[in-house]
């Protein structure tokens, strides 16, 4: 293990967990209410291994090809670590079968067709013995109506959530995810997401997760009820090189 990299990541992790704790204190929340997903996209499996050694158990990826190889490598290097892998980026339907092999959770479900593809992928993975439980799912809300960034229009989100909930043998609806719009203050978007999440919980009381906030805006997201922050740069530094 690279001792220098270990110390770098340990210090970054202390800073990020400190930020989460401070943000929670400011609004009277417990840090235990906010889970941290370390987004390891473009960084090598060795960094993911260091994070698991530091106690991080939830890792996020944006691309299936990179994630599937990395998850296998981490599992081989740290078979005792109970790592939960999350798909947090846009997902093409033709990757659903592969994602069902390695992901514990997909946070970016934004269409009925993707929900159907994931259902088929999970069913096949269960039948093949490649997983032993349904896939946790968050429906992604679009807060800026920019189709290039993914997300379901807010007006259509209840229909999507209901469709996911009907597939409970294969998909487990856990809540809602969103990315703040670019170039504007994030607070209004996070406030909107909090309202969307509240509406969703009326129909689906078990869907309690709000995944919002990244390296630059996790403090604001926590103030508006985020229960899950997705942090890459603040933990790992600038863009790295993907695992082969």
C-alpha positions in Angstrom: 0.0 0.0 0.0 1.2 3.5 -0.8 1.5 5.1 2.6 1.4 8.7 1.2 -1.9 8.0 -0.6 -3.3 6.4 2.6 -2.5 9.5 4.6 -4.0 11.8 1.8 -7.2 9.9 1.7 -7.4 9.6 5.5 -7.1 13.4 5.8 -9.6 14.0 3.1 -12.0 11.7 4.8 -11.6 13.4 8.1 -12.3 16.8 6.4 -15.4 15.5 4.6 -16.9 13.8 7.6 -16.2 17.0 9.6 -18.1 19.0 7.0 -21.0 16.6 7.2 -21.1 16.8 11.0 -20.9 20.6 11.0 -23.6 20.9 8.4 -25.8 18.6 10.4 -25.2 20.6 13.7 -26.2 23.9 12.0 -29.7 22.5 11.3 -30.1 20.3 14.4 -29.6 17.0 12.7 -27.5 14.0 13.6 -24.6 13.1 11.4 -25.9 9.5 11.6 -28.8 10.6 9.4 -26.4 11.3 6.4 -24.6 8.5 4.7 -21.5 9.2 2.6 -21.0 7.6 -0.8 -17.4 7.9 -2.0 -17.5 8.3 -5.7 -14.4 6.6 -7.1 -15.0 7.1 -10.8 -11.8 7.5 -12.8 -9.7 6.5 -9.8 -8.0 3.2 -9.5 -9.2 0.2 -7.4 -6.3 0.8 -5.1 -7.9 4.0 -3.9 -11.2 2.2 -3.3 -9.3 -0.4 -1.3 -7.7 2.4 0.9 -11.1 3.9 1.5 -12.5 0.5 2.6 -9.5 0.2 5.0 -10.5 3.6 6.4 -13.9 2.3 7.1 -15.8 3.5 4.0 -18.3 0.9 2.9 -20.4 2.7 0.3 -18.7 3.4 -3.1 -20.2 5.0 -6.2 -19.5 4.8 -9.8 -20.8 6.5 -13.0 -19.9 3.9 -15.7 -20.7 0.3 -15.8 -17.6 -0.9 -17.6 -15.3 0.7 -15.1 -17.4 -0.2 -12.1 -17.8 -3.9 -12.8 -14.1 -4.4 -13.2 -13.3 -2.2 -10.1 -15.9 -4.0 -7.9 -14.4 -7.4 -8.8 -10.9 -6.1 -8.1 -11.9 -4.7 -4.7 -13.7 -7.9 -3.8 -10.6 -9.9 -4.6 -8.3 -7.6 -2.6 -10.6 -7.1 0.4 -13.0 -10.1 0.4 -13.9 -9.4 4.1 -15.1 -5.8 3.4 -18.9 -5.5 3.1 -18.8 -3.0 0.3 -22.1 -1.6 -1.2 -21.6 -0.3 -4.8 -23.9 2.4 -6.1 -24.6 3.4 -9.7 -24.9 7.2 -9.5 -24.5 8.2 -13.1 -26.8 8.0 -16.1 -27.5 4.5 -17.1 -28.3 3.1 -20.5 -30.9 0.4 -20.7 -28.5 -2.0 -22.4 -26.2 -1.9 -19.3 -29.0 -2.9 -16.9 -28.1 -6.6 -17.0 -24.4 -5.9 -16.2 -25.2 -3.4 -13.5 -27.5 -6.0 -11.8 -24.4 -8.2 -11.2 -22.5 -5.7 -9.1 -24.7 -2.8 -7.9 -26.4 -2.8 -4.5 -28.2 0.4 -5.5 -29.0 2.4 -8.6 -29.7 6.1 -7.8 -30.3 7.3 -11.4 -33.6 5.6 -12.5 -35.3 8.3 -14.6 -37.7 6.5 -16.9 -40.2 3.6 -17.1 -38.1 1.9 -19.7 -35.0 1.9 -17.5 -37.1 0.5 -14.6 -38.3 -2.3 -16.9 -34.8 -3.0 -18.1 -33.4 -3.2 -14.5 -36.3 -5.5 -13.5 -35.3 -7.9 -16.3 -31.6 -7.6 -15.4 -32.2 -8.2 -11.7 -34.5 -11.2 -12.5 -31.8 -12.7 -14.6 -29.1 -12.0 -12.0 -31.2 -13.7 -9.3 -31.9 -16.7 -11.4 -28.2 -17.0 -12.2 -27.2 -16.7 -8.5 -25.3 -13.5 -9.2 -27.3 -11.6 -6.5 -29.5 -12.6 -3.6 -31.8 -9.7 -3.1 -33.8 -7.0 -5.0 -32.0 -3.9 -6.2 -32.3 -0.8 -4.2 -33.5 2.1 -6.4 -33.7 5.9 -6.2 -35.7 7.7 -8.8 -33.9 10.7 -10.2 -35.7 14.0 -10.4 -34.7 16.6 -13.0 -34.5 20.0 -11.2 -33.5 21.9 -14.3 -35.3 20.2 -17.2 -32.0 19.6 -18.9 -32.3 16.2 -20.7 -28.6 15.9 -21.1 -28.1 15.6 -17.3 -30.7 12.9 -16.8 -33.6 12.8 -14.4 -37.4 12.5 -14.7 -39.5 15.6 -15.0 -40.9 16.4 -11.5 -44.5 16.2 -12.8 -43.9 12.6 -13.9 -42.0 11.4 -10.8 -45.0 9.9 -8.9 -45.9 7.7 -11.9 -42.3 6.5 -12.1 -42.1 5.8 -8.4 -45.3 3.9 -8.5 -44.0 1.8 -11.4 -40.8 1.0 -9.5 -42.9 0.1 -6.4 -45.0 -2.4 -8.4 -41.8 -4.3 -9.2 -41.0 -5.0 -5.5 -39.8 -8.6 -6.2 -36.9 -7.1 -8.1 -36.7 -3.4 -7.3 -36.8 -1.7 -3.8 -37.9 1.9 -3.9 -35.7 3.8 -1.4 -36.3 7.4 -2.3 -35.3 10.2 -4.7 -32.0 11.6 -6.1 -31.1 14.8 -7.9 -28.2 16.9 -9.1 -28.3 20.6 -8.5 -28.5 22.8 -11.7 -25.3 24.3 -13.0 -24.4 27.9 -12.6 -26.9 28.9 -10.0 -27.2 28.8 -6.3 -28.3 25.2 -5.3 -30.6 26.0 -2.4 -33.8 26.5 -4.4 -33.2 23.2 -6.2 -32.6 21.4 -2.9 -35.8 23.0 -1.4 -37.8 21.7 -4.4 -36.3 18.2 -4.0 -37.3 18.2 -0.3 -40.9 19.0 -1.4 -40.8 16.3 -4.0 -39.5 13.8 -1.5 -42.2 14.6 1.0 -44.9 14.0 -1.7 -43.2 10.7 -2.6 -43.2 9.5 1.0 -47.0 10.1 1.3 -47.4 7.4 -1.3 -44.4 5.3 -0.3 -43.6 5.7 3.4 -40.5 3.5 3.1 -38.9 5.8 0.4 -37.1 7.9 2.9 -33.8 8.6 1.1 -32.9 11.9 -0.4 -29.6 11.7 -2.3 -28.4 15.3 -2.9 -25.2 17.1 -2.5 -21.7 16.6 -3.8 -18.3 18.0 -3.0 -19.2 21.6 -3.7 -22.7 21.8 -2.2 -23.2 19.0 0.3 -23.5 21.6 3.1 -26.6 23.2 1.5 -28.1 19.8 0.6 -27.9 18.6 4.2 -29.7 21.8 5.3 -32.6 20.8 3.0 -32.8 17.2 4.3 -30.3 15.2 2.2 -29.8 11.8 3.7 -27.0 10.8 1.3 -24.1 12.8 -0.2 -22.1 11.7 -3.2 -18.5 12.9 -2.8 -15.7 12.4 -5.2 -13.3 15.4 -5.6 -13.3 16.4 -2.0 -12.2 12.9 -1.0 -10.0 11.8 -3.9 -8.8 15.0 -5.4 -8.8 16.0 -9.1 -9.7 13.6 -11.9 -7.7 10.4 -11.7 -7.0 7.6 -14.1 -9.5 4.8 -14.3 -8.6 1.2 -13.5 -7.8 -0.8 -16.6 
